[in-house]
């Protein structure tokens, strides 16, 4: 999908200096952030998880294959991982 196909598409924005990743929606809206994992492009369904614990299991759960997981708990990873 491009801007001509979607009149609601946001104009391209320049990445902040700190950003290592971008989430680009079908509307063209861009959310900048810090990526973890392999430095490659990925396409998938964005889903969210509200668990307070067990994020290690969620990241390795095969049922999430092909999905981009968004965690809603702000302290994920602050105490390390098992």
PDB file of N, CA, C and O in Angstrom:
ATOM      1  N   UNK A   1       0.847  -1.169   0.000  1.00  0.00           N
ATOM      2  CA  UNK A   1       0.000   0.000   0.000  1.00  0.00           C
ATOM      3  C   UNK A   1       0.892   1.231   0.000  1.00  0.00           C
ATOM      4  O   UNK A   1       1.893   1.283   0.715  1.00  0.00           O
ATOM      5  N   UNK A   2       0.531   2.201  -0.791  1.00  0.00           N
ATOM      6  CA  UNK A   2       1.298   3.442  -0.805  1.00  0.00           C
ATOM      7  C   UNK A   2       0.362   4.629  -0.580  1.00  0.00           C
ATOM      8  O   UNK A   2      -0.851   4.458  -0.460  1.00  0.00           O
ATOM      9  N   UNK A   3       0.927   5.817  -0.524  1.00  0.00           N
ATOM     10  CA  UNK A   3       0.148   7.016  -0.216  1.00  0.00           C
ATOM     11  C   UNK A   3      -0.943   7.273  -1.244  1.00  0.00           C
ATOM     12  O   UNK A   3      -1.987   7.830  -0.905  1.00  0.00           O
ATOM     13  N   UNK A   4      -0.723   6.879  -2.488  1.00  0.00           N
ATOM     14  CA  UNK A   4      -1.740   7.090  -3.508  1.00  0.00           C
ATOM     15  C   UNK A   4      -2.938   6.180  -3.286  1.00  0.00           C
ATOM     16  O   UNK A   4      -4.066   6.553  -3.607  1.00  0.00           O
ATOM     17  N   UNK A   5      -2.707   4.989  -2.740  1.00  0.00           N
ATOM     18  CA  UNK A   5      -3.789   4.053  -2.485  1.00  0.00           C
ATOM     19  C   UNK A   5      -4.549   4.392  -1.208  1.00  0.00           C
ATOM     20  O   UNK A   5      -5.708   4.004  -1.060  1.00  0.00           O
ATOM     21  N   UNK A   6      -3.921   5.102  -0.295  1.00  0.00           N
ATOM     22  CA  UNK A   6      -4.529   5.405   0.990  1.00  0.00           C
ATOM     23  C   UNK A   6      -4.371   6.890   1.275  1.00  0.00           C
ATOM     24  O   UNK A   6      -3.269   7.358   1.561  1.00  0.00           O
ATOM     25  N   UNK A   7      -5.463   7.627   1.197  1.00  0.00           N
ATOM     26  CA  UNK A   7      -5.382   9.077   1.379  1.00  0.00           C
ATOM     27  C   UNK A   7      -5.090   9.460   2.826  1.00  0.00           C
ATOM     28  O   UNK A   7      -4.783  10.619   3.104  1.00  0.00           O
ATOM     29  N   UNK A   8      -5.182   8.501   3.755  1.00  0.00           N
ATOM     30  CA  UNK A   8      -4.910   8.788   5.155  1.00  0.00           C
ATOM     31  C   UNK A   8      -3.459   8.518   5.532  1.00  0.00           C
ATOM     32  O   UNK A   8      -3.098   8.631   6.704  1.00  0.00           O
ATOM     33  N   UNK A   9      -2.638   8.172   4.582  1.00  0.00           N
ATOM     34  CA  UNK A   9      -1.241   7.836   4.877  1.00  0.00           C
ATOM     35  C   UNK A   9      -0.498   9.057   5.405  1.00  0.00           C
ATOM     36  O   UNK A   9      -0.646  10.171   4.902  1.00  0.00           O
ATOM     37  N   UNK A  10       0.298   8.814   6.426  1.00  0.00           N
ATOM     38  CA  UNK A  10       1.097   9.888   7.015  1.00  0.00           C
ATOM     39  C   UNK A  10       2.317  10.159   6.151  1.00  0.00           C
ATOM     40  O   UNK A  10       2.819   9.249   5.491  1.00  0.00           O
ATOM     41  N   UNK A  11       2.800  11.396   6.145  1.00  0.00           N
ATOM     42  CA  UNK A  11       4.023  11.680   5.391  1.00  0.00           C
ATOM     43  C   UNK A  11       5.206  10.966   6.028  1.00  0.00           C
ATOM     44  O   UNK A  11       5.195  10.708   7.232  1.00  0.00           O
ATOM     45  N   UNK A  12       6.220  10.645   5.245  1.00  0.00           N
ATOM     46  CA  UNK A  12       7.386   9.977   5.818  1.00  0.00           C
ATOM     47  C   UNK A  12       8.030  10.849   6.890  1.00  0.00           C
ATOM     48  O   UNK A  12       8.093  12.072   6.760  1.00  0.00           O
ATOM     49  N   UNK A  13       8.503  10.208   7.939  1.00  0.00           N
ATOM     50  CA  UNK A  13       9.179  10.963   8.991  1.00  0.00           C
ATOM     51  C   UNK A  13      10.610  10.472   9.112  1.00  0.00           C
ATOM     52  O   UNK A  13      10.918   9.321   8.803  1.00  0.00           O
ATOM     53  N   UNK A  14      11.470  11.355   9.562  1.00  0.00           N
ATOM     54  CA  UNK A  14      12.881  11.018   9.705  1.00  0.00           C
ATOM     55  C   UNK A  14      13.099  10.324  11.045  1.00  0.00           C
ATOM     56  O   UNK A  14      12.520  10.715  12.059  1.00  0.00           O
ATOM     57  N   UNK A  15      13.932   9.299  11.040  1.00  0.00           N
ATOM     58  CA  UNK A  15      14.189   8.531  12.258  1.00  0.00           C
ATOM     59  C   UNK A  15      14.951   9.362  13.279  1.00  0.00           C
ATOM     60  O   UNK A  15      15.892  10.070  12.919  1.00  0.00           O
ATOM     61  N   UNK A  16      14.555   9.287  14.556  1.00  0.00           N
ATOM     62  CA  UNK A  16      15.341   9.933  15.606  1.00  0.00           C
ATOM     63  C   UNK A  16      16.714   9.269  15.704  1.00  0.00           C
ATOM     64  O   UNK A  16      16.877   8.120  15.291  1.00  0.00           O
ATOM     65  N   UNK A  17      17.685   9.969  16.237  1.00  0.00           N
ATOM     66  CA  UNK A  17      19.046   9.433  16.350  1.00  0.00           C
ATOM     67  C   UNK A  17      19.104   8.133  17.147  1.00  0.00           C
ATOM     68  O   UNK A  17      19.922   7.263  16.849  1.00  0.00           O
ATOM     69  N   UNK A  18      18.261   7.994  18.139  1.00  0.00           N
ATOM     70  CA  UNK A  18      18.294   6.834  19.022  1.00  0.00           C
ATOM     71  C   UNK A  18      17.571   5.620  18.448  1.00  0.00           C
ATOM     72  O   UNK A  18      17.746   4.512  18.956  1.00  0.00           O
ATOM     73  N   UNK A  19      16.772   5.794  17.415  1.00  0.00           N
ATOM     74  CA  UNK A  19      15.934   4.709  16.892  1.00  0.00           C
ATOM     75  C   UNK A  19      16.751   3.673  16.128  1.00  0.00           C
ATOM     76  O   UNK A  19      17.600   4.009  15.302  1.00  0.00           O
ATOM     77  N   UNK A  20      16.474   2.411  16.426  1.00  0.00           N
ATOM     78  CA  UNK A  20      17.101   1.307  15.696  1.00  0.00           C
ATOM     79  C   UNK A  20      16.059   0.455  14.988  1.00  0.00           C
ATOM     80  O   UNK A  20      16.404  -0.510  14.305  1.00  0.00           O
ATOM     81  N   UNK A  21      14.775   0.807  15.149  1.00  0.00           N
ATOM     82  CA  UNK A  21      13.701   0.025  14.535  1.00  0.00           C
ATOM     83  C   UNK A  21      12.508   0.928  14.257  1.00  0.00           C
ATOM     84  O   UNK A  21      12.362   1.996  14.852  1.00  0.00           O
ATOM     85  N   UNK A  22      11.664   0.479  13.348  1.00  0.00           N
ATOM     86  CA  UNK A  22      10.442   1.211  13.028  1.00  0.00           C
ATOM     87  C   UNK A  22       9.304   0.225  12.843  1.00  0.00           C
ATOM     88  O   UNK A  22       9.485  -0.844  12.259  1.00  0.00           O
ATOM     89  N   UNK A  23       8.139   0.585  13.339  1.00  0.00           N
ATOM     90  CA  UNK A  23       6.918  -0.166  13.089  1.00  0.00           C
ATOM     91  C   UNK A  23       6.115   0.677  12.114  1.00  0.00           C
ATOM     92  O   UNK A  23       5.671   1.773  12.452  1.00  0.00           O
ATOM     93  N   UNK A  24       5.929   0.164  10.899  1.00  0.00           N
ATOM     94  CA  UNK A  24       5.229   0.902   9.854  1.00  0.00           C
ATOM     95  C   UNK A  24       3.890   0.225   9.612  1.00  0.00           C
ATOM     96  O   UNK A  24       3.840  -0.941   9.220  1.00  0.00           O
ATOM     97  N   UNK A  25       2.811   0.950   9.843  1.00  0.00           N
ATOM     98  CA  UNK A  25       1.475   0.400   9.651  1.00  0.00           C
ATOM     99  C   UNK A  25       1.030   0.553   8.203  1.00  0.00           C
ATOM    100  O   UNK A  25       1.646   1.290   7.432  1.00  0.00           O
ATOM    101  N   UNK A  26      -0.033  -0.139   7.838  1.00  0.00           N
ATOM    102  CA  UNK A  26      -0.560  -0.077   6.473  1.00  0.00           C
ATOM    103  C   UNK A  26      -0.995   1.338   6.105  1.00  0.00           C
ATOM    104  O   UNK A  26      -1.032   1.678   4.922  1.00  0.00           O
ATOM    105  N   UNK A  27      -1.323   2.164   7.089  1.00  0.00           N
ATOM    106  CA  UNK A  27      -1.732   3.542   6.836  1.00  0.00           C
ATOM    107  C   UNK A  27      -0.553   4.450   6.529  1.00  0.00           C
ATOM    108  O   UNK A  27      -0.732   5.591   6.102  1.00  0.00           O
ATOM    109  N   UNK A  28       0.669   3.933   6.752  1.00  0.00           N
ATOM    110  CA  UNK A  28       1.869   4.738   6.561  1.00  0.00           C
ATOM    111  C   UNK A  28       2.373   5.365   7.843  1.00  0.00           C
ATOM    112  O   UNK A  28       3.440   5.979   7.853  1.00  0.00           O
ATOM    113  N   UNK A  29       1.624   5.221   8.925  1.00  0.00           N
ATOM    114  CA  UNK A  29       2.043   5.764  10.216  1.00  0.00           C
ATOM    115  C   UNK A  29       3.265   5.001  10.709  1.00  0.00           C
ATOM    116  O   UNK A  29       3.317   3.775  10.612  1.00  0.00           O
ATOM    117  N   UNK A  30       4.250   5.729  11.238  1.00  0.00           N
ATOM    118  CA  UNK A  30       5.508   5.134  11.679  1.00  0.00           C
ATOM    119  C   UNK A  30       5.691   5.361  13.174  1.00  0.00           C
ATOM    120  O   UNK A  30       5.522   6.472  13.676  1.00  0.00           O
ATOM    121  N   UNK A  31       6.040   4.282  13.876  1.00  0.00           N
ATOM    122  CA  UNK A  31       6.379   4.348  15.292  1.00  0.00           C
ATOM    123  C   UNK A  31       7.836   3.947  15.424  1.00  0.00           C
ATOM    124  O   UNK A  31       8.205   2.832  15.057  1.00  0.00           O
ATOM    125  N   UNK A  32       8.667   4.836  15.940  1.00  0.00           N
ATOM    126  CA  UNK A  32      10.097   4.579  16.084  1.00  0.00           C
ATOM    127  C   UNK A  32      10.375   3.955  17.434  1.00  0.00           C
ATOM    128  O   UNK A  32       9.680   4.239  18.409  1.00  0.00           O
ATOM    129  N   UNK A  33      11.388   3.106  17.496  1.00  0.00           N
ATOM    130  CA  UNK A  33      11.749   2.463  18.753  1.00  0.00           C
ATOM    131  C   UNK A  33      13.130   1.860  18.680  1.00  0.00           C
ATOM    132  O   UNK A  33      13.905   2.133  17.764  1.00  0.00           O
ATOM    133  N   UNK A  34      13.419   1.037  19.665  1.00  0.00           N
ATOM    134  CA  UNK A  34      14.695   0.314  19.716  1.00  0.00           C
ATOM    135  C   UNK A  34      14.403  -1.152  19.464  1.00  0.00           C
ATOM    136  O   UNK A  34      13.596  -1.765  20.162  1.00  0.00           O
ATOM    137  N   UNK A  35      15.061  -1.705  18.470  1.00  0.00           N
ATOM    138  CA  UNK A  35      14.837  -3.098  18.123  1.00  0.00           C
ATOM    139  C   UNK A  35      15.757  -4.029  18.884  1.00  0.00           C
ATOM    140  O   UNK A  35      16.852  -3.647  19.296  1.00  0.00           O
ATOM    141  N   UNK A  36      15.295  -5.262  19.067  1.00  0.00           N
ATOM    142  CA  UNK A  36      16.132  -6.319  19.637  1.00  0.00           C
ATOM    143  C   UNK A  36      16.060  -7.504  18.695  1.00  0.00           C
ATOM    144  O   UNK A  36      15.098  -7.651  17.941  1.00  0.00           O
ATOM    145  N   UNK A  37      17.061  -8.336  18.739  1.00  0.00           N
ATOM    146  CA  UNK A  37      17.066  -9.510  17.871  1.00  0.00           C
ATOM    147  C   UNK A  37      17.857  -9.258  16.605  1.00  0.00           C
ATOM    148  O   UNK A  37      18.697  -8.359  16.549  1.00  0.00           O
ATOM    149  N   UNK A  38      17.585 -10.053  15.601  1.00  0.00           N
ATOM    150  CA  UNK A  38      18.321  -9.974  14.337  1.00  0.00           C
ATOM    151  C   UNK A  38      18.003  -8.673  13.606  1.00  0.00           C
ATOM    152  O   UNK A  38      16.844  -8.258  13.566  1.00  0.00           O
ATOM    153  N   UNK A  39      19.016  -8.022  13.027  1.00  0.00           N
ATOM    154  CA  UNK A  39      18.791  -6.763  12.297  1.00  0.00           C
ATOM    155  C   UNK A  39      18.278  -7.020  10.877  1.00  0.00           C
ATOM    156  O   UNK A  39      18.998  -6.803   9.902  1.00  0.00           O
ATOM    157  N   UNK A  40      17.036  -7.480  10.768  1.00  0.00           N
ATOM    158  CA  UNK A  40      16.430  -7.774   9.467  1.00  0.00           C
ATOM    159  C   UNK A  40      15.048  -7.142   9.405  1.00  0.00           C
ATOM    160  O   UNK A  40      14.496  -6.727  10.423  1.00  0.00           O
ATOM    161  N   UNK A  41      14.497  -7.075   8.204  1.00  0.00           N
ATOM    162  CA  UNK A  41      13.122  -6.614   8.052  1.00  0.00           C
ATOM    163  C   UNK A  41      12.178  -7.767   8.353  1.00  0.00           C
ATOM    164  O   UNK A  41      12.455  -8.910   7.987  1.00  0.00           O
ATOM    165  N   UNK A  42      11.074  -7.477   9.012  1.00  0.00           N
ATOM    166  CA  UNK A  42      10.089  -8.500   9.342  1.00  0.00           C
ATOM    167  C   UNK A  42       8.698  -7.976   9.026  1.00  0.00           C
ATOM    168  O   UNK A  42       8.412  -6.788   9.181  1.00  0.00           O
ATOM    169  N   UNK A  43       7.851  -8.873   8.587  1.00  0.00           N
ATOM    170  CA  UNK A  43       6.459  -8.540   8.309  1.00  0.00           C
ATOM    171  C   UNK A  43       5.608  -9.504   9.119  1.00  0.00           C
ATOM    172  O   UNK A  43       5.864 -10.708   9.116  1.00  0.00           O
ATOM    173  N   UNK A  44       4.611  -8.996   9.804  1.00  0.00           N
ATOM    174  CA  UNK A  44       3.755  -9.873  10.587  1.00  0.00           C
ATOM    175  C   UNK A  44       2.584  -9.123  11.173  1.00  0.00           C
ATOM    176  O   UNK A  44       2.483  -7.900  11.077  1.00  0.00           O
ATOM    177  N   UNK A  45       1.709  -9.885  11.778  1.00  0.00           N
ATOM    178  CA  UNK A  45       0.557  -9.333  12.471  1.00  0.00           C
ATOM    179  C   UNK A  45       1.032  -8.798  13.817  1.00  0.00           C
ATOM    180  O   UNK A  45       1.731  -9.499  14.549  1.00  0.00           O
ATOM    181  N   UNK A  46       0.661  -7.572  14.149  1.00  0.00           N
ATOM    182  CA  UNK A  46       1.025  -7.006  15.444  1.00  0.00           C
ATOM    183  C   UNK A  46      -0.018  -7.470  16.462  1.00  0.00           C
ATOM    184  O   UNK A  46      -1.214  -7.242  16.284  1.00  0.00           O
ATOM    185  N   UNK A  47       0.442  -8.116  17.519  1.00  0.00           N
ATOM    186  CA  UNK A  47      -0.448  -8.544  18.592  1.00  0.00           C
ATOM    187  C   UNK A  47       0.106  -8.007  19.907  1.00  0.00           C
ATOM    188  O   UNK A  47       1.246  -7.544  19.958  1.00  0.00           O
ATOM    189  N   UNK A  48      -0.683  -8.064  20.958  1.00  0.00           N
ATOM    190  CA  UNK A  48      -0.186  -7.574  22.238  1.00  0.00           C
ATOM    191  C   UNK A  48      -0.423  -8.604  23.324  1.00  0.00           C
ATOM    192  O   UNK A  48      -1.314  -9.447  23.225  1.00  0.00           O
ATOM    193  N   UNK A  49       0.391  -8.518  24.361  1.00  0.00           N
ATOM    194  CA  UNK A  49       0.295  -9.427  25.485  1.00  0.00           C
ATOM    195  C   UNK A  49       0.344  -8.605  26.760  1.00  0.00           C
ATOM    196  O   UNK A  49       1.209  -7.743  26.917  1.00  0.00           O
ATOM    197  N   UNK A  50      -0.583  -8.869  27.671  1.00  0.00           N
ATOM    198  CA  UNK A  50      -0.684  -8.082  28.900  1.00  0.00           C
ATOM    199  C   UNK A  50      -0.090  -8.785  30.119  1.00  0.00           C
ATOM    200  O   UNK A  50      -0.276  -8.319  31.243  1.00  0.00           O
ATOM    201  N   UNK A  51       0.614  -9.886  29.921  1.00  0.00           N
ATOM    202  CA  UNK A  51       1.192 -10.631  31.046  1.00  0.00           C
ATOM    203  C   UNK A  51       2.228  -9.794  31.791  1.00  0.00           C
ATOM    204  O   UNK A  51       2.980  -9.028  31.189  1.00  0.00           O
ATOM    205  N   UNK A  52       2.251  -9.958  33.112  1.00  0.00           N
ATOM    206  CA  UNK A  52       3.244  -9.274  33.931  1.00  0.00           C
ATOM    207  C   UNK A  52       4.515 -10.098  34.056  1.00  0.00           C
ATOM    208  O   UNK A  52       5.588  -9.549  34.306  1.00  0.00           O
ATOM    209  N   UNK A  53       4.405 -11.398  33.886  1.00  0.00           N
ATOM    210  CA  UNK A  53       5.550 -12.298  33.993  1.00  0.00           C
ATOM    211  C   UNK A  53       5.485 -13.314  32.858  1.00  0.00           C
ATOM    212  O   UNK A  53       4.489 -13.396  32.139  1.00  0.00           O
ATOM    213  N   UNK A  54       6.551 -14.080  32.707  1.00  0.00           N
ATOM    214  CA  UNK A  54       6.564 -15.139  31.710  1.00  0.00           C
ATOM    215  C   UNK A  54       6.881 -14.683  30.303  1.00  0.00           C
ATOM    216  O   UNK A  54       6.585 -15.391  29.341  1.00  0.00           O
ATOM    217  N   UNK A  55       7.481 -13.507  30.166  1.00  0.00           N
ATOM    218  CA  UNK A  55       7.752 -13.013  28.817  1.00  0.00           C
ATOM    219  C   UNK A  55       8.770 -13.866  28.079  1.00  0.00           C
ATOM    220  O   UNK A  55       8.762 -13.899  26.849  1.00  0.00           O
ATOM    221  N   UNK A  56       9.651 -14.561  28.803  1.00  0.00           N
ATOM    222  CA  UNK A  56      10.613 -15.448  28.140  1.00  0.00           C
ATOM    223  C   UNK A  56       9.872 -16.559  27.401  1.00  0.00           C
ATOM    224  O   UNK A  56      10.221 -16.907  26.273  1.00  0.00           O
ATOM    225  N   UNK A  57       8.853 -17.106  28.043  1.00  0.00           N
ATOM    226  CA  UNK A  57       8.066 -18.163  27.421  1.00  0.00           C
ATOM    227  C   UNK A  57       7.278 -17.638  26.229  1.00  0.00           C
ATOM    228  O   UNK A  57       7.144 -18.325  25.217  1.00  0.00           O
ATOM    229  N   UNK A  58       6.762 -16.431  26.348  1.00  0.00           N
ATOM    230  CA  UNK A  58       5.986 -15.836  25.255  1.00  0.00           C
ATOM    231  C   UNK A  58       6.866 -15.637  24.026  1.00  0.00           C
ATOM    232  O   UNK A  58       6.440 -15.916  22.906  1.00  0.00           O
ATOM    233  N   UNK A  59       8.088 -15.158  24.230  1.00  0.00           N
ATOM    234  CA  UNK A  59       8.993 -14.911  23.105  1.00  0.00           C
ATOM    235  C   UNK A  59       9.401 -16.189  22.382  1.00  0.00           C
ATOM    236  O   UNK A  59       9.771 -16.143  21.208  1.00  0.00           O
ATOM    237  N   UNK A  60       9.339 -17.330  23.068  1.00  0.00           N
ATOM    238  CA  UNK A  60       9.741 -18.594  22.446  1.00  0.00           C
ATOM    239  C   UNK A  60       8.554 -19.503  22.140  1.00  0.00           C
ATOM    240  O   UNK A  60       8.752 -20.632  21.690  1.00  0.00           O
ATOM    241  N   UNK A  61       7.339 -19.045  22.370  1.00  0.00           N
ATOM    242  CA  UNK A  61       6.133 -19.840  22.131  1.00  0.00           C
ATOM    243  C   UNK A  61       5.856 -19.938  20.632  1.00  0.00           C
ATOM    244  O   UNK A  61       5.687 -18.909  19.978  1.00  0.00           O
ATOM    245  N   UNK A  62       5.805 -21.159  20.068  1.00  0.00           N
ATOM    246  CA  UNK A  62       5.575 -21.309  18.624  1.00  0.00           C
ATOM    247  C   UNK A  62       4.215 -20.780  18.158  1.00  0.00           C
ATOM    248  O   UNK A  62       4.037 -20.511  16.969  1.00  0.00           O
ATOM    249  N   UNK A  63       3.252 -20.628  19.075  1.00  0.00           N
ATOM    250  CA  UNK A  63       1.939 -20.124  18.657  1.00  0.00           C
ATOM    251  C   UNK A  63       2.000 -18.655  18.232  1.00  0.00           C
ATOM    252  O   UNK A  63       1.070 -18.158  17.598  1.00  0.00           O
ATOM    253  N   UNK A  64       3.085 -17.961  18.576  1.00  0.00           N
ATOM    254  CA  UNK A  64       3.264 -16.568  18.168  1.00  0.00           C
ATOM    255  C   UNK A  64       4.065 -16.436  16.868  1.00  0.00           C
ATOM    256  O   UNK A  64       4.435 -15.328  16.481  1.00  0.00           O
ATOM    257  N   UNK A  65       4.333 -17.544  16.201  1.00  0.00           N
ATOM    258  CA  UNK A  65       5.112 -17.503  14.950  1.00  0.00           C
ATOM    259  C   UNK A  65       4.421 -16.598  13.932  1.00  0.00           C
ATOM    260  O   UNK A  65       3.208 -16.681  13.739  1.00  0.00           O
ATOM    261  N   UNK A  66       5.200 -15.736  13.284  1.00  0.00           N
ATOM    262  CA  UNK A  66       4.659 -14.824  12.277  1.00  0.00           C
ATOM    263  C   UNK A  66       3.989 -13.593  12.853  1.00  0.00           C
ATOM    264  O   UNK A  66       3.404 -12.802  12.113  1.00  0.00           O
ATOM    265  N   UNK A  67       4.067 -13.420  14.167  1.00  0.00           N
ATOM    266  CA  UNK A  67       3.453 -12.268  14.810  1.00  0.00           C
ATOM    267  C   UNK A  67       4.526 -11.383  15.435  1.00  0.00           C
ATOM    268  O   UNK A  67       5.590 -11.857  15.832  1.00  0.00           O
ATOM    269  N   UNK A  68       4.230 -10.105  15.515  1.00  0.00           N
ATOM    270  CA  UNK A  68       5.100  -9.145  16.182  1.00  0.00           C
ATOM    271  C   UNK A  68       4.456  -8.879  17.534  1.00  0.00           C
ATOM    272  O   UNK A  68       3.350  -8.343  17.602  1.00  0.00           O
ATOM    273  N   UNK A  69       5.143  -9.250  18.612  1.00  0.00           N
ATOM    274  CA  UNK A  69       4.566  -9.177  19.951  1.00  0.00           C
ATOM    275  C   UNK A  69       4.857  -7.817  20.575  1.00  0.00           C
ATOM    276  O   UNK A  69       6.000  -7.363  20.607  1.00  0.00           O
ATOM    277  N   UNK A  70       3.816  -7.187  21.061  1.00  0.00           N
ATOM    278  CA  UNK A  70       3.934  -5.931  21.786  1.00  0.00           C
ATOM    279  C   UNK A  70       3.556  -6.210  23.233  1.00  0.00           C
ATOM    280  O   UNK A  70       2.444  -6.655  23.518  1.00  0.00           O
ATOM    281  N   UNK A  71       4.482  -5.949  24.139  1.00  0.00           N
ATOM    282  CA  UNK A  71       4.194  -6.146  25.556  1.00  0.00           C
ATOM    283  C   UNK A  71       3.659  -4.848  26.134  1.00  0.00           C
ATOM    284  O   UNK A  71       4.165  -3.770  25.820  1.00  0.00           O
ATOM    285  N   UNK A  72       2.631  -4.945  26.986  1.00  0.00           N
ATOM    286  CA  UNK A  72       2.022  -3.747  27.554  1.00  0.00           C
ATOM    287  C   UNK A  72       2.562  -3.403  28.932  1.00  0.00           C
ATOM    288  O   UNK A  72       2.298  -2.313  29.440  1.00  0.00           O
ATOM    289  N   UNK A  73       3.311  -4.308  29.549  1.00  0.00           N
ATOM    290  CA  UNK A  73       3.865  -4.046  30.879  1.00  0.00           C
ATOM    291  C   UNK A  73       5.192  -3.313  30.724  1.00  0.00           C
ATOM    292  O   UNK A  73       6.084  -3.821  30.045  1.00  0.00           O
ATOM    293  N   UNK A  74       5.354  -2.137  31.330  1.00  0.00           N
ATOM    294  CA  UNK A  74       6.532  -1.300  31.056  1.00  0.00           C
ATOM    295  C   UNK A  74       7.855  -1.815  31.612  1.00  0.00           C
ATOM    296  O   UNK A  74       8.912  -1.313  31.228  1.00  0.00           O
ATOM    297  N   UNK A  75       7.828  -2.798  32.503  1.00  0.00           N
ATOM    298  CA  UNK A  75       9.068  -3.231  33.147  1.00  0.00           C
ATOM    299  C   UNK A  75       9.612  -4.541  32.592  1.00  0.00           C
ATOM    300  O   UNK A  75      10.475  -5.160  33.214  1.00  0.00           O
ATOM    301  N   UNK A  76       9.126  -4.970  31.443  1.00  0.00           N
ATOM    302  CA  UNK A  76       9.594  -6.215  30.842  1.00  0.00           C
ATOM    303  C   UNK A  76      11.104  -6.124  30.613  1.00  0.00           C
ATOM    304  O   UNK A  76      11.591  -5.176  29.997  1.00  0.00           O
ATOM    305  N   UNK A  77      11.833  -7.115  31.114  1.00  0.00           N
ATOM    306  CA  UNK A  77      13.273  -7.178  30.895  1.00  0.00           C
ATOM    307  C   UNK A  77      14.130  -6.410  31.877  1.00  0.00           C
ATOM    308  O   UNK A  77      15.355  -6.527  31.834  1.00  0.00           O
ATOM    309  N   UNK A  78      13.532  -5.629  32.759  1.00  0.00           N
ATOM    310  CA  UNK A  78      14.325  -4.838  33.706  1.00  0.00           C
ATOM    311  C   UNK A  78      15.107  -5.690  34.692  1.00  0.00           C
ATOM    312  O   UNK A  78      16.106  -5.231  35.247  1.00  0.00           O
ATOM    313  N   UNK A  79      14.674  -6.909  34.916  1.00  0.00           N
ATOM    314  CA  UNK A  79      15.362  -7.774  35.876  1.00  0.00           C
ATOM    315  C   UNK A  79      16.100  -8.908  35.182  1.00  0.00           C
ATOM    316  O   UNK A  79      16.486  -9.879  35.834  1.00  0.00           O
ATOM    317  N   UNK A  80      16.301  -8.808  33.893  1.00  0.00           N
ATOM    318  CA  UNK A  80      17.010  -9.845  33.152  1.00  0.00           C
ATOM    319  C   UNK A  80      16.068 -10.912  32.637  1.00  0.00           C
ATOM    320  O   UNK A  80      14.847 -10.779  32.717  1.00  0.00           O
ATOM    321  N   UNK A  81      16.650 -11.962  32.113  1.00  0.00           N
ATOM    322  CA  UNK A  81      15.867 -13.068  31.565  1.00  0.00           C
ATOM    323  C   UNK A  81      16.476 -14.375  32.027  1.00  0.00           C
ATOM    324  O   UNK A  81      17.669 -14.442  32.321  1.00  0.00           O
ATOM    325  N   UNK A  82      15.661 -15.410  32.092  1.00  0.00           N
ATOM    326  CA  UNK A  82      16.143 -16.743  32.479  1.00  0.00           C
ATOM    327  C   UNK A  82      16.731 -17.447  31.280  1.00  0.00           C
ATOM    328  O   UNK A  82      17.193 -18.583  31.396  1.00  0.00           O
TER     329      UNK A  82
END
